């Protein structure tokens, strides 16, 4: 009973995710019904196994992966606005994919994923090295530098793609979409699962590193090693998602922020909620993308972009108001304390 | 803990110059001196937060760098002033991190008990489930001290523990630190700017000027008109209050 009460939020999220997952299976051009599947209608079972189920699993992995990657990056960088999008991770992975397309045209999806991971790692590392060296006073500068850095890499990617006439081939990875997810071409996204489990194991380490270098050293935690492990996990998650579905922005930025508002920053306590909310958000966006102009489909990145930016602005406004409130409250408190002493 | 010929140079400027002293066990030691005298740097070196250039730090008969960081964190805790984190953790979650060197992520019954004791000791029981970013400066500082208590180390090092606290909270903080020594038998070492807090609440004082130790000894020996004038280049009057030499300066 206590468990249910304590984790009410998690159970609600889990329930919603299951319901929407179920609905997601039955949205599509070809008719598919539960009765058909239970009635052993082979063509319908085929649709389920080849297209619908892979799609659902890819969506879940994407939502879970991107939001957890964002959570890790925000904690490690001590900045609420850092994410795979604003930390140059996605654009580096895309650059990696382009390099594979240009130099190893016959690469398997696994080779593609490995090289994209390496580039994502490298890009994220260069970025982190930058922001650690420069030590910005203003928190907004950190993601701004990331966006600038990401755009520089994006620019190079576009230029190279143009030179090698790869623009069209690359476009599939520039805007995220699930329409190409079929059995046999998406399985790499499962890598998200062991990586998220790793993240859960290291959750407290990430928290401690997020409290600062001195704080970590005091508790005997090796700051640089944990930073390296955490960012590597985040970059690998991002790369395995980008290789399969392309760039998915905003999730890594807004989902961890939303959960942290209600549940705080202790990763052990928020990781499951963050993962579930991420999955739910992508599920809903995907259903919208498939329904809006049915029987055609919009790239999910478009829907996420629109919904995500609205939520992001709402978070910004709330943070601004909340920040001010906290200060006012503090002043009041000290006044009261001052009066009583 | 013994410090011999400790030296640190930044960009060709010697910040700490051949410093020798021994930290008396089970006492409160305050490091004082003007800005840039190197007291904070010494504190950071003896707590392994920054590396020394030359010299030798011996902790419990073993060189400091020979200690495993995790083992050291069970015996020596350091609280720096850079704790203005925006992190939304509850007081209890923060204090629980103090047990990390012992149990990692798996807290056992004993850990939970020590955490609760630390929270109760710092009178944070009422607000243990509040987020630290919602607390006042004094309360947050107490939460950090509670974490150090949960860390259960013999040595506690603090870098300007009264920084940013008003008089009420600052003097309460000093009383607490005194209690850490008297009741919990810890060795407390701190960097302090307020000479009177140092004089009133410590057993020993170590004064720094330009990276060198000018005076080291029991409070009564160090806090004198002449010494303070040498250290701070300002005129002082000394008055005895409750047997402690308090200084007046303007």
Boltz contact constraints between the chains, C-beta under 6 A:
constraints:
  - contact:
      token1: [A, 204]
      token2: [B, 105]
      max_distance: 6.0
  - contact:
      token1: [A, 211]
      token2: [B, 85]
      max_distance: 6.0
  - contact:
      token1: [A, 214]
      token2: [B, 49]
      max_distance: 6.0
  - contact:
      token1: [A, 214]
      token2: [B, 80]
      max_distance: 6.0
  - contact:
      token1: [A, 217]
      token2: [B, 49]
      max_distance: 6.0
  - contact:
      token1: [A, 218]
      token2: [B, 78]
      max_distance: 6.0
  - contact:
      token1: [A, 219]
      token2: [B, 73]
      max_distance: 6.0
  - contact:
      token1: [A, 219]
      token2: [B, 100]
      max_distance: 6.0
  - contact:
      token1: [A, 219]
      token2: [B, 101]
      max_distance: 6.0
  - contact:
      token1: [A, 220]
      token2: [B, 69]
      max_distance: 6.0
  - contact:
      token1: [A, 220]
      token2: [B, 70]
      max_distance: 6.0
  - contact:
      token1: [A, 220]
      token2: [B, 73]
      max_distance: 6.0
  - contact:
      token1: [A, 220]
      token2: [B, 101]
      max_distance: 6.0
  - contact:
      token1: [A, 264]
      token2: [B, 88]
      max_distance: 6.0
  - contact:
      token1: [A, 264]
      token2: [B, 131]
      max_distance: 6.0
  - contact:
      token1: [A, 265]
      token2: [B, 87]
      max_distance: 6.0
  - contact:
      token1: [A, 265]
      token2: [B, 88]
      max_distance: 6.0
  - contact:
      token1: [A, 265]
      token2: [B, 89]
      max_distance: 6.0
  - contact:
      token1: [A, 266]
      token2: [B, 89]
      max_distance: 6.0
  - contact:
      token1: [A, 266]
      token2: [B, 93]
      max_distance: 6.0
  - contact:
      token1: [A, 330]
      token2: [B, 136]
      max_distance: 6.0
  - contact:
      token1: [A, 333]
      token2: [B, 136]
      max_distance: 6.0
  - contact:
      token1: [A, 341]
      token2: [B, 168]
      max_distance: 6.0
